[in-house]
Amino acid sequence: MLRLAPLPLLVTSFAVAGFALNAHASDWPQWRGPNRDGISTETGLLKQWPAGGPKLGWKAMGLGGGYSGVSVAAGRVYTMGDGADTSHVHALDEKTGRLLWSTKVGATGGEDRNRYPGTRCTPTVDGKLIYATGQWGDLVCLEGETGREVWRRSMKTDFKGKMMSSWGYAESPLIDGDHVIVCPGGRDGTMAALDKKTGAVVWRSKEWTDNAGYSSIVPATIGGVRQYVQLTDANVAGVDPASGKVLWKAPRAGRTAVIPTPVVDGNFVYVTSGYGVGCNLFRVTANGGKFSAEQVYANKEIKNHHGGVVKVGANVVGFSDGDGWVWQDLPSGKTAFKAEQKKLGKGSITMADGMLYLRHEAGGGTVVLLDGSKPGWVEKGRFDQPNRSNKNSWPHPVIANGRLYLRDQDVLLAYDVRKS
């Protein structure tokens, strides 16, 4: 096991020889993985953990404060964190966890009386370029090899963006073709497409002017038409990638902070959020080139604050505030199985190779491995995270190239979960 000493992060970007651009099918290049659904494409992983959990491969320290997740691509791990006087994007070596470069993004801290300071975004990797958003709305494009800044924009200043509440920008940018897609929010348009090489505005969704929430955009094909699906505190909508035109929009009121990423299954769109709101399923229909959205159900079977849900077979699985871990039948909205909170408290979820990885946000940051083949609590291992901070462990588990990544404030842990 390699233990890395804390690293100073007040450094400028520098070149690292031997930068590899060979992506792997089992990379995790963006928020919630290759398809933004919280599911890894990897196989050949452990189906049972030894007592005490899988082996720790390496530990990196000195990443700074915040709740950013990690992306993994082409031999590198990318994340974000607050330093002493600025937030950063960091690049680490995938094999060893060695810090390769750090680049300044913007101001540190948090807007809401500084109760939750730090970054929230997971960097997005697109070939040689990296895209990330700071909590104050600083959107940057960086060279993956060196960390050199290519361009930057401000959600607040350049786009007159506005959030639904005061916890800062948390969205992870979407790269689609030649564009980077983000949601500044506000009267000039909820969603924006920028030229990914220059940051120039291509379009704004002028028909849709909700304030931005904390969810991230999902690309989808519905009715044979590619579109961007996003959730705000007032609506869920599909937007045309070429023009920014709203293809369909359905009213769906959130409360306080709307965070989980939508789940798209064929022509169905499922959304959930916390603060007592619950979940909704919409059927999106295309007829003669026009779209409409019909609500199938609205209930409180899953009230997910921010740990996310994944679709497993016919079910969506995630933590429901006040209830526990729920397997909900997607078509009907009925609960297929519920595990009380005594099994594991509130947390986040990821799926890989037919297994569910659950991470408790509090206490010891317990991580549990479950058999995901059918609804039910079939536990295949658990361990408490070492080096726990005194903050909630909100970053979701990430599985890429045989490793399980756990980010907790200043520390990043990489566990070996591939079968020997």
N, C-alpha and C positions, 0 to 999 in steps of 0.2 A: 504494500500500500504506500502510495506516495503522498506525503503531507507537505503542502506548500505553505510557506510562511506568508503572513499578510504582505500584500504588495501595495506600494504607494500608487495612488491613482491620479495624482496631479501631474500627469505626464502628457506630453504632446504625442500625436500619432507618429509612428515610425514604421519603416518598411521591414518586412520579415521575409527572408529568402525562402524559396520553395513553396510558395502559396499554391495550393492545389485547387483546381476548378472542376475536379471530377466528382460530380454528385453521385450519390448512391440512392437506390430505390428505397432504402430504409432510413433515409434522412428525415429530419423533422424541420423543414425550412421556414416555418411560420407558426403563428398562433393556432393551436389545436391541430397541428399536423398537416400532412400533405393536402388533405381535402377539407380542412377546417371543421372536422366533425369529431375531433377528440379521439380518433382511432388510428393507431399505427398500422402500417402495411407490413410490418416485420413478422417473421416466423422463426421457429427454432428457439423459442425462449423457454425458460424454466416454467414448469407447470406446478411445482411445489418448491417452496423456499425451505432451506434448512432452519433449524432453531436459531433465532437471533437475526434472521433475514439474510439476504444475499450478501456477497462479499463486496466491501467498499473498494473500488478501483483507485479513485483519487479524490482529493478534497482541495478546493481552491478557496482562498480567503481574500478579503480586501476588495470585495465587489461593491460595497456601499449599501445604503439603505434603500428600501423600496419593495415592491411586490411584483416586479417584472418576472416573466417566465424566461425560458431559454428556447432558442432555435438552434438546430444542428444541421450543417450542410458542408459538403466538400472538405471534411476533415477539421472543421472549426465549430466552436460553440459560441453563440452570441447572446448577450444579455445586457441589461442596463442597471444602473444604480446611482445613488447620490454620493458625491464626494464631499469634501469640506466646503467647497464654494460653488460647485456646479454639478449637474447630472452628467452621466457618461453613457456611451455605448462601449462595451468591452468585447474583445475577441480573445478566445482561449483555444489552445491546442486540444483537439478532441481526445487524443491518446493520453495526454499527461495532465491536462488542466492548466498548463503554463500560460500566463498572461502574455498575449502577443501585442496587443495595442489597446489603448483607451482614447476615446475622442469625446471632447466636451459637447454637450447638447444645449443645456439651458440652465435656468435657475433651479435650485434645490427646494426642498420643503414641500408643504402641502397647503392648500388654500383654506381649508376649513379649520381655522384656529390651530393649524399645524398638528392636528390630531393624528393624521395618517400621512406623514411625510414620505417622499420617495417616488420613484418611477413606477409605472404600471404596465407600460407597453412591452410586448414581446417583439423584438426586431424581426423584420421580414427579409429573407435572402432571395435575391433574384440574380442568378449568375454571378457577375463580378461586383454587384452593388448591394448595399444594405440600406434598409429604410426603417426609421424609428421615430416615435413621437414622445416628447417629454411631457411631464404632467402639466406644464403651463402652455402646451400647444405648440412647442417648437418641433417642426417636422423637418428631419434631415435625411439626406441621401449621402452615403459614404462609400468609398472604395473598400471592398472586402479585403483586399490584400494589405493595405496600409492604414486604413481608417481615415484617409484624407477626405475632407468634406468636399462634395461635388456641388451641392446646392442646399439651401434651406428656405423654409417658409414658416410663417407664423399663422396658426389657426385663428388667433385673436386679431392680430394687426392686419395681416394680408387678406384674410377671408372674412373678417368681422364675425367670427364664430361665437357661438354661445352654447354653454352647457345647460342641462336641465337642473343641475344642482352643483354644489361647490367642492367636489372632491378631485377635480382636475381631469385632464384628458387621459383616457385609459385605452382607447382603441388601438389595435394593431393594424397598420396599413395593409391593404390588399393590392397585390400586383397582378394585373391582367393585361396581357399583350404589351402594348407600348405605354400603358397608363398605370399610375398609382391612384388608388381610390381611397378616399377618406371622408369622414363626416365632421366638418367644422361645426355644423348646426347654424341656425339663425336665419334671418330674413332674406339673405341672399341665396339660400339653398341649403338644405340639410346635408346633401351629399355633393362631393366634388371629385372630378377626374382631372389629374394633372399629367403632363408629359413626364414620364419617369426619368428622362435624361436631363431635363432642364427645370422641372418644377412649374412650368407655365400652365396656367389654367386652360383646360380643354372645354369643360362645361361645368355648370352648377345645376342642381335640380331645382329650378326656379318655381316649379309647381308644388314643391314639397319644402316647407320652411320650418319644420319642427326644430326645436333645440336638440342638440346632440345628447345621446345617452352614453352608456359605457360599454355597449355591445360592439362587436366587430362584424363587418359585412361578410356575407356568404355568397359566393358565385353559384348560380344554379341554372339549369335548363328546365323550363316549365312550359308545357304546350309547344315544345320544339323551339322555344325562343330563349336564348341566353339572357340572363338578367342578374342584377345584384339585389339580394334580399337583406333588409336591415330592419331593426327594431328601435323605436324611440319610446319616449314616455307617453306618446299619444297615438301612434300608429305603427303598423307593420306594413312594409311596402316592397314592391319590386320595381327596379329602375333599369331603363334601357342603357346598355353599355356604350352605345355609339353617340347618344344625344343627351342623356340625363333625363329624358322624359319619363314620367311616372307611368308604368304600365298598369299597375293596380295598387290600391291602397285600402287597408281595412282598419277601422278605428279599434284601438286596443289600449286602454288607459293603464299606465303604470303608476308607480308611486315612489317618491323619494330618490331611488336610483334603480334604473333598469339596466341590467348587466349581462345576463347569459346570452350567448350566441344562438340565433335561431337554428333549428334543425329542419332541413328540407328533405322530404321523402317523396319522390315523384312529383305529383302536383299538390302535395300537402305541405303546409308550413306550420311547424309547431314552435311556440314561444312560451317561455315561463319567466317569472320574476318573483322577487320576494316582497317583504313588507305587507304580507297578507293578500297579495294580488292573485297568485296562482298561475294557471296555464291555459292556453287556448290552442285549438287546432283550426286552421283555415284550409278550405279547398279552393285552389286557384284554377280557374277554367278559362281556356282560350276559345273564342268563337268568332270566326271571320276577322281575325287579326286584332280583336279586342279582348281584353282580359277582365275578369271579375273575380272577386274573392268572397266566399261565403263561410261564415263561421260554423264549424261542425259542433264544437262544444267549448265551453268555458267552465272550468272547475278549479278546485283547490287541492287536487290530488298530489300535485307537485308544486310547491311554492319554493322555488330555488333562488337563493339570494345571489350567489356568484360562483359556486363551485362547478356549475355547468352540468349538462346531461349528455349522455351518449345514446345512440339508437342501437339496440341489440336485438336482432330479429324483429319481432313485431312490437317490441317494447322500447320505451325510453327509460333510462335509469339515472337516478340522481338523488341528492339529498333534498328532502322537503322540510322546510323550517317547522319545528315543533312536532314533527311526525317521525322522522328517521329516513332511512334509505328505502326508496320506493321504485318498484318495477311497474310502470304504467303501460297498459295496452294502448298503443298509439291510435288505432282506428276508433276505439270506443271511449277512451279516456278513463276507463275503470282501472283500479289498482289490481295488478296481477299478484304482487307479493310486497310485503312491507317488513323491513327489519327495524326494530325499535332502536332508539339512540344508544341503548346500552351496548349494542354490538359495536358501534363506532359513532362518534359524534359528528357534527356538521363538518363537511369538507368537500374536496374536489374529486373528480373522477376522470380516468383515461382508460382506454382499452387497447390491448395488443395481443395478438396471437390467441384470441379466444378467451383471454383472461381480463378481469377488471382490476385496476389499480386504484384504490381509494386512499385519500390522504386526509387525516383529521387536521383541522385548522388550529386546534388549541392543544393544551397539555404537552405531551411529548411528541406531538406531530406524528402520531402513529400511522404507519402505512400498512394496508391490508391487501392481500392478493386473494381474489375470488375466482371461482370457476364461472365463466360467463356463458356457459352453454344453454342455461335455462334459468328462469326466475327462481331465486332462492339464495340463501346465505351458505354457500359451500366454501368454507375458508381453506386456503392453501398456504397460508403463512402470514406473519405479521412481525413488525419490529418498530421500536420507537426510534425516531430520528436522533442521532447524536448532534452535538453542537447546536442545540435549539436556542433560538433567540427568545426574547421576551415579547415578541410580536406574533400576530397570527400568521400561520404558514399558508398564505393564500395562493402562491403560485401553484399551478396544476402540475402533477407528475408528467414527465416527458420520457418517452421510450424511443431510442434511436440507436441503431447499429449495435445492439446487444447491451446497451446501458440504460439504466433508469436514473434520471436526473431529478434531484430535489433541490430547489433554491429556497433559502431562508435568509432574507436580508443579506448580510455580508458574506454568507457562505454558500457554496455550491458543491453538492455531493454527487458523485457518479458511481453507481453500483453496477456490477457485472451480473446481468440476468440472462445471459445466453447459455443454452445447454452446453456442457463441456463435451 
